[in-house]
Amino acid sequence: ANMPVELKGNILVTGANRGLGLELVKQLAETTGQEAHIYACSREPEGSRTEFFDIQKTLVIMMCISMHLPVDVADEESISAAVQAVQDQIGDAGLNILINNAGIRKPALSGALSATKKNDMMEVYETNVVGPFTIAKMFLPLLKKAAQRDSSAKGSGMYLFFHVMLNVGYHHWEKTQWSEYILMVSSLNMLTRCQAEDFKTHNIVVTAIHPGWVQTEMGGENAPLTTVDSVLGMLSVISSLSNKDRGMLLDWQGNTIPW
Ligand SMILES: NC(=O)c1ccc[n+]([C@@H]2O[C@H](COP(=O)([O-])OP(=O)(O)OC[C@H]3O[C@@H](n4cnc5c(N)ncnc54)[C@H](OP(=O)(O)O)[C@@H]3O)[C@@H](O)[C@H]2O)c1
């Protein structure tokens, strides 16, 4: 069956303290109301880079955000603790949507590939590729529960797991010279494809979404898109996803990005 995704149930977002992650959490809370429970994960929920704090208070009061958990996607212990905390809260309900949003960029000052440091290569790969890999693996039991429950209730189970990523072609390197970042993104594209196959048997859909070029710390101030518009677009794309979108790379307007 090809039932579209409903934005409800238990939804988890990584990198939720600022940028696109924060806007995702805000709009999810606003649009889903009591229909969803949102698990916001941030590296340092109460750190100085968290623009989340006042919003967190407001949203918790509105009872839209269920938890704000400390998760460093490069740290298995913090992920493990979050899995446990979410599990304790949701019991058998399972996790319906997981959004891997946390990501970094470590460009060499000159932009040249030859000037890129090995450590920066490793850190970007660890956060943006191995991060979603680890999160998926560790939350899989919870994701499977939601998929199983759904399928017994409605005949079509689907939980979603997707990466917010950058469409990357060679033209991108020519334009930006963000070598360490685009090397990582080609891996993330492939991870999306492999996970989509791997999780098929569990009725889990894995899709990658490109948010557009967005005004955040990463996107910079020259970016044409606001976080509000990018996230509005992405949530609309997410709510129209179905089995046919497994392993696909889509942009924030729902266009398919060719391999
Ligand atoms: N903006 C764009 O134009 C654009 C375009 C294409 C793709 N993307 C992708 O969209 C996603 C969000 O980007 P953004 O523009 O919102 O960037 P951003 O404003 O720089 O925010 C990045 C977020 O990721 C978090 N993060 C980084 N490393 C982490 C870790 N190890 N564990 C947990 N959280 C971590 C940051 O937390 P801290 O505050 O703790 O650092 C922050 O919340 C990224 O995956 C990025 O690659 C963005």
The ligand as an ORCA input file, in Angstrom:
! r2SCAN-3c Opt
* xyz 0 1
  N      21.760     25.577      5.657
  C      21.884     25.032      4.464
  O      21.925     25.762      3.459
  C      21.938     23.541      4.302
  C      21.964     23.058      2.984
  C      21.991     21.678      2.798
  C      21.986     20.840      3.898
  N      21.974     21.327      5.168
  C      21.965     20.353      6.255
  O      20.919     20.649      7.165
  C      21.285     20.232      8.491
  C      21.071     21.387      9.458
  O      21.886     22.462      9.026
  P      21.728     23.952      9.531
  O      21.816     24.809      8.331
  O      20.588     24.092     10.452
  O      23.118     24.108     10.308
  P      23.509     24.866     11.651
  O      22.686     26.090     11.802
  O      24.977     24.976     11.578
  O      23.060     23.832     12.798
  C      23.676     22.590     12.913
  C      23.021     21.840     14.040
  O      23.639     20.539     14.147
  C      24.053     20.363     15.495
  N      25.182     19.449     15.626
  C      26.398     19.510     15.049
  N      27.174     18.497     15.439
  C      26.423     17.747     16.289
  C      26.656     16.579     17.033
  N      27.831     15.921     17.003
  N      25.660     16.080     17.794
  C      24.479     16.711     17.854
  N      24.190     17.846     17.191
  C      25.167     18.353     16.414
  C      24.381     21.743     15.982
  O      24.447     21.755     17.393
  P      25.491     22.721     18.242
  O      24.741     23.992     18.486
  O      25.742     21.944     19.481
  O      26.702     22.920     17.394
  C      23.198     22.520     15.394
  O      22.038     22.310     16.155
  C      22.741     19.784      8.408
  O      22.792     18.380      8.366
  C      23.230     20.371      7.095
  O      24.235     19.568      6.505
  C      21.932     22.674      5.382
*
